[in-house]
Amino acid sequence: MKLHRIREDWCRTRPSRSPDVCGFEVILDCEKIHDIPSLFIEWGSLINGTAGYYGACLDSLDDCLCGSFGARPPFTVTVVQKELGFASTCGDAEHNWHLCWERRAVDRGLLTGQELRDLGYPIAANSPQFEMSPSYLERFLEVLQRRGVQVKYM
């Protein structure tokens, strides 16, 4: 639930109308990404600094790209894919990403199962751990491109 806490803290403390920057370049290193939450944590940090927020799913990423979240297109992202840090174990990772959050939060001791249930996550002891698939990363990059972000590969 680190991403959930980052989103809440960033939205609570950011200036109400922070000016958006554009025309910059960031490097997205896929070796740092192990699942969907880590993708958005890394992405938020690249765009808005340490513990920065810039989306938590593809829909919220698309919303952030419209402006008022610290950055707006045009800008460039260079994707470094030497070794992908995530496994392709789920055909529809976006549909099941919340299960990944649940497992990670409990496994890392960030939240208890009861705390997750209190937040509305129906965690089960035998919930599978869904990793992010390469197709999710491709859809992530497609959202960026559709909104005017130039995507390059290294």
Secondary structure, 3 states (H helix, E strand, C coil): CHHHHHHHHHHHHCCCCCCCECCCEEEEEHHHCCCHHHHHHHHHHHHHCCCCCCCCCHHHHHHHCCCCCCECCCCEEEEECCCCCCCCCCCCHHHHHHHHHHHHHHHCCCCCHHHHHHCCCCCCCCCCCCCCCHHHHHHHHHHHHHCCCEEEEC
